[in-house]
Amino acid sequence: MVSWVNHIDYSAWASNRLLLAAAELSPQELTRDFGTADKSVLGTLVHIFGADRLWLARVEGHSPATFLSEADYDLEVLRRDWPLVHDGWHRWIAGLDDATLNEEMLYSDLKGAERRNTRWQILLHAVNHATHHRGQVSGFLRAMGKKPPALDEILFYREKQGA
């Protein structure tokens, strides 16, 4: 049986490791434009955070009309608010069983269109979305001559077993 909490824990662990690495960058490095949709280390981390927050709101029954605000583009905001989002994911999943995770839920996307997915699909999408963009940030760090933190999921499990 899949432990869905492990997915949330891994995503939180990996995102936090990148936040710590980003804190070591100069303001110029943090905002260097790499020509991607979210442009920079900061922009991509903010994008991941915003998506985690947006999908959590949706599974909690809310359909926010906005994705990000200017206030989100601050490492201190990410350090303060991202753990709260991950805690929200834990609270949400704590009361769910496999049957409930397999149920479809209706939500609205940012354009107001109604969408329908199972809860487990949404959870796995949020985790995989974050993984994809964390890979981009790791590449940005390498392009600047920095060593990105190891983000392999197996390392997360090894650390968890050793704790």
C-alpha atoms as a printed R data frame, in Angstrom:
    type eleno elety resid chain resno       x      y       z
1   ATOM     1    CA   MET     A     1   0.000  0.000   0.000
2   ATOM     2    CA   VAL     A     2   1.286  3.441  -0.890
3   ATOM     3    CA   SER     A     3   1.955  5.803   1.982
4   ATOM     4    CA   TRP     A     4   0.763  9.082   0.504
5   ATOM     5    CA   VAL     A     5   2.239 10.963   3.467
6   ATOM     6    CA   ASN     A     6   5.706  9.899   2.272
7   ATOM     7    CA   HIS     A     7   5.117 11.780  -0.979
8   ATOM     8    CA   ILE     A     8   4.253 14.943   0.915
9   ATOM     9    CA   ASP     A     9   7.194 14.499   3.270
10  ATOM    10    CA   TYR     A    10   9.607 13.963   0.403
11  ATOM    11    CA   SER     A    11   8.399 17.030  -1.449
12  ATOM    12    CA   ALA     A    12   8.716 19.169   1.687
13  ATOM    13    CA   TRP     A    13  12.200 17.795   2.413
14  ATOM    14    CA   ALA     A    14  13.465 18.415  -1.125
15  ATOM    15    CA   SER     A    15  11.956 21.889  -1.387
16  ATOM    16    CA   ASN     A    16  13.473 22.866   1.951
17  ATOM    17    CA   ARG     A    17  16.906 21.665   0.828
18  ATOM    18    CA   LEU     A    18  16.671 23.939  -2.215
19  ATOM    19    CA   LEU     A    19  15.493 26.852  -0.074
20  ATOM    20    CA   LEU     A    20  18.596 26.432   2.070
21  ATOM    21    CA   ALA     A    21  20.779 26.405  -1.045
22  ATOM    22    CA   ALA     A    22  19.010 29.484  -2.422
23  ATOM    23    CA   ALA     A    23  19.680 31.343   0.821
24  ATOM    24    CA   GLU     A    24  23.401 31.093   0.026
25  ATOM    25    CA   LEU     A    25  23.018 32.959  -3.284
26  ATOM    26    CA   SER     A    26  23.574 36.647  -3.874
27  ATOM    27    CA   PRO     A    27  20.543 38.709  -4.928
28  ATOM    28    CA   GLN     A    28  21.920 38.717  -8.486
29  ATOM    29    CA   GLU     A    29  22.308 34.935  -8.531
30  ATOM    30    CA   LEU     A    30  18.880 34.438  -6.997
31  ATOM    31    CA   THR     A    31  17.192 36.459  -9.730
32  ATOM    32    CA   ARG     A    32  19.444 35.602 -12.699
33  ATOM    33    CA   ASP     A    33  17.244 35.047 -15.754
34  ATOM    34    CA   PHE     A    34  17.791 31.600 -17.301
35  ATOM    35    CA   GLY     A    35  15.243 32.142 -20.040
36  ATOM    36    CA   THR     A    36  12.683 29.688 -18.672
37  ATOM    37    CA   ALA     A    37   9.042 30.393 -17.910
38  ATOM    38    CA   ASP     A    38   9.766 31.252 -14.279
39  ATOM    39    CA   LYS     A    39  13.118 32.809 -15.176
40  ATOM    40    CA   SER     A    40  15.232 32.369 -12.059
41  ATOM    41    CA   VAL     A    41  15.971 30.327  -8.964
42  ATOM    42    CA   LEU     A    42  13.656 32.570  -6.964
43  ATOM    43    CA   GLY     A    43  10.946 32.640  -9.614
44  ATOM    44    CA   THR     A    44  10.950 28.871  -9.938
45  ATOM    45    CA   LEU     A    45  10.875 28.286  -6.178
46  ATOM    46    CA   VAL     A    46   7.982 30.741  -5.916
47  ATOM    47    CA   HIS     A    47   6.208 28.887  -8.722
48  ATOM    48    CA   ILE     A    48   6.554 25.563  -6.862
49  ATOM    49    CA   PHE     A    49   5.338 27.152  -3.625
50  ATOM    50    CA   GLY     A    50   2.393 28.795  -5.361
51  ATOM    51    CA   ALA     A    51   1.355 25.549  -7.032
52  ATOM    52    CA   ASP     A    52   1.611 23.610  -3.754
53  ATOM    53    CA   ARG     A    53  -0.575 26.254  -2.098
54  ATOM    54    CA   LEU     A    54  -3.046 26.381  -5.002
55  ATOM    55    CA   TRP     A    55  -3.561 22.633  -5.176
56  ATOM    56    CA   LEU     A    56  -3.955 22.437  -1.399
57  ATOM    57    CA   ALA     A    57  -6.668 25.092  -1.561
58  ATOM    58    CA   ARG     A    58  -8.420 23.108  -4.282
59  ATOM    59    CA   VAL     A    59  -8.426 19.827  -2.361
60  ATOM    60    CA   GLU     A    60  -9.716 21.719   0.666
61  ATOM    61    CA   GLY     A    61 -12.665 22.891  -1.420
62  ATOM    62    CA   HIS     A    62 -11.526 26.363  -2.474
63  ATOM    63    CA   SER     A    63 -10.820 27.554  -5.989
64  ATOM    64    CA   PRO     A    64  -8.531 30.588  -5.740
65  ATOM    65    CA   ALA     A    65  -8.753 33.064  -8.594
66  ATOM    66    CA   THR     A    66  -5.077 34.030  -8.348
67  ATOM    67    CA   PHE     A    67  -1.876 32.052  -8.294
68  ATOM    68    CA   LEU     A    68   0.870 34.343  -6.960
69  ATOM    69    CA   SER     A    69   1.307 37.810  -5.547
70  ATOM    70    CA   GLU     A    70   4.326 40.109  -5.514
71  ATOM    71    CA   ALA     A    71   4.709 39.373  -1.786
72  ATOM    72    CA   ASP     A    72   5.477 35.725  -2.609
73  ATOM    73    CA   TYR     A    73   8.768 36.685  -4.308
74  ATOM    74    CA   ASP     A    74  10.712 36.746  -1.046
75  ATOM    75    CA   LEU     A    75  12.760 33.895   0.432
76  ATOM    76    CA   GLU     A    76  11.582 34.829   3.921
77  ATOM    77    CA   VAL     A    77   7.960 34.400   2.828
78  ATOM    78    CA   LEU     A    78   8.826 30.998   1.378
79  ATOM    79    CA   ARG     A    79  10.664 29.931   4.532
80  ATOM    80    CA   ARG     A    80   7.757 31.052   6.703
81  ATOM    81    CA   ASP     A    81   4.759 29.994   4.621
82  ATOM    82    CA   TRP     A    82   5.836 26.878   2.736
83  ATOM    83    CA   PRO     A    83   6.006 24.702   5.882
84  ATOM    84    CA   LEU     A    84   2.454 25.819   6.656
85  ATOM    85    CA   VAL     A    85   1.354 24.625   3.224
86  ATOM    86    CA   HIS     A    86   3.028 21.243   3.776
87  ATOM    87    CA   ASP     A    87   1.345 21.033   7.190
88  ATOM    88    CA   GLY     A    88  -1.953 21.701   5.416
89  ATOM    89    CA   TRP     A    89  -1.311 18.782   3.077
90  ATOM    90    CA   HIS     A    90  -0.678 16.570   6.138
91  ATOM    91    CA   ARG     A    91  -3.913 17.680   7.790
92  ATOM    92    CA   TRP     A    92  -5.838 17.075   4.584
93  ATOM    93    CA   ILE     A    93  -4.526 13.570   3.995
94  ATOM    94    CA   ALA     A    94  -4.730 12.485   7.644
95  ATOM    95    CA   GLY     A    95  -8.476 11.912   7.448
96  ATOM    96    CA   LEU     A    96  -8.513 10.141   4.087
97  ATOM    97    CA   ASP     A    97  -8.570  6.448   3.334
98  ATOM    98    CA   ASP     A    98  -7.835  4.757   0.000
99  ATOM    99    CA   ALA     A    99 -11.487  4.810  -1.028
100 ATOM   100    CA   THR     A   100 -11.702  8.565  -0.457
101 ATOM   101    CA   LEU     A   101  -8.434  9.153  -2.300
102 ATOM   102    CA   ASN     A   102  -9.940  7.318  -5.285
103 ATOM   103    CA   GLU     A   103 -13.001  9.566  -5.368
104 ATOM   104    CA   GLU     A   104 -13.179 12.293  -7.976
105 ATOM   105    CA   MET     A   105 -13.459 15.869  -6.878
106 ATOM   106    CA   LEU     A   106 -14.613 18.892  -8.801
107 ATOM   107    CA   TYR     A   107 -12.643 22.160  -8.780
108 ATOM   108    CA   SER     A   108 -12.164 25.221 -10.944
109 ATOM   109    CA   ASP     A   109  -8.925 26.085 -12.694
110 ATOM   110    CA   LEU     A   110  -7.509 29.610 -12.798
111 ATOM   111    CA   LYS     A   111  -9.575 30.394 -15.898
112 ATOM   112    CA   GLY     A   112 -12.782 29.318 -14.159
113 ATOM   113    CA   ALA     A   113 -13.208 26.055 -16.063
114 ATOM   114    CA   GLU     A   114 -14.543 23.154 -14.054
115 ATOM   115    CA   ARG     A   115 -12.167 20.203 -13.760
116 ATOM   116    CA   ARG     A   116 -12.484 16.760 -12.232
117 ATOM   117    CA   ASN     A   117  -9.742 14.450 -10.940
118 ATOM   118    CA   THR     A   118  -9.337 11.875  -8.204
119 ATOM   119    CA   ARG     A   119  -7.741 13.104  -5.005
120 ATOM   120    CA   TRP     A   120  -4.734 10.803  -5.440
121 ATOM   121    CA   GLN     A   121  -4.142 12.149  -8.955
122 ATOM   122    CA   ILE     A   122  -4.076 15.707  -7.622
123 ATOM   123    CA   LEU     A   123  -1.690 14.798  -4.808
124 ATOM   124    CA   LEU     A   124   0.670 12.960  -7.134
125 ATOM   125    CA   HIS     A   125   0.490 15.792  -9.659
126 ATOM   126    CA   ALA     A   126   1.463 18.357  -7.011
127 ATOM   127    CA   VAL     A   127   4.452 16.259  -5.910
128 ATOM   128    CA   ASN     A   128   5.611 15.526  -9.477
129 ATOM   129    CA   HIS     A   129   5.157 19.157 -10.516
130 ATOM   130    CA   ALA     A   130   7.402 20.224  -7.667
131 ATOM   131    CA   THR     A   131   9.975 17.563  -8.563
132 ATOM   132    CA   HIS     A   132  10.130 18.774 -12.155
133 ATOM   133    CA   HIS     A   133  10.746 22.374 -11.173
134 ATOM   134    CA   ARG     A   134  13.216 21.471  -8.413
135 ATOM   135    CA   GLY     A   135  15.231 19.786 -11.152
136 ATOM   136    CA   GLN     A   136  15.258 23.082 -13.037
137 ATOM   137    CA   VAL     A   137  16.522 24.923  -9.970
138 ATOM   138    CA   SER     A   138  19.263 22.315  -9.526
139 ATOM   139    CA   GLY     A   139  20.298 22.944 -13.135
140 ATOM   140    CA   PHE     A   140  20.335 26.709 -12.546
141 ATOM   141    CA   LEU     A   141  22.625 26.205  -9.560
142 ATOM   142    CA   ARG     A   142  24.992 24.049 -11.616
143 ATOM   143    CA   ALA     A   143  25.012 26.651 -14.402
144 ATOM   144    CA   MET     A   144  26.229 29.189 -11.826
145 ATOM   145    CA   GLY     A   145  29.015 26.875 -10.684
146 ATOM   146    CA   LYS     A   146  27.227 25.902  -7.461
147 ATOM   147    CA   LYS     A   147  26.692 22.395  -6.168
148 ATOM   148    CA   PRO     A   148  22.974 21.753  -5.720
149 ATOM   149    CA   PRO     A   149  21.852 19.666  -2.783
150 ATOM   150    CA   ALA     A   150  21.132 16.003  -3.396
151 ATOM   151    CA   LEU     A   151  17.383 15.631  -3.917
152 ATOM   152    CA   ASP     A   152  17.107 11.945  -4.723
153 ATOM   153    CA   GLU     A   153  14.040 10.417  -3.133
154 ATOM   154    CA   ILE     A   154  16.025  7.359  -2.078
155 ATOM   155    CA   LEU     A   155  18.308  9.651  -0.045
156 ATOM   156    CA   PHE     A   156  15.213 11.031   1.695
157 ATOM   157    CA   TYR     A   157  14.169  7.497   2.649
158 ATOM   158    CA   ARG     A   158  17.684  6.630   3.823
159 ATOM   159    CA   GLU     A   159  17.805  9.735   5.997
160 ATOM   160    CA   LYS     A   160  14.361  8.959   7.354
161 ATOM   161    CA   GLN     A   161  15.417  5.391   8.227
162 ATOM   162    CA   GLY     A   162  18.523  6.668   9.990
163 ATOM   163    CA   ALA     A   163  16.631  9.226  12.079
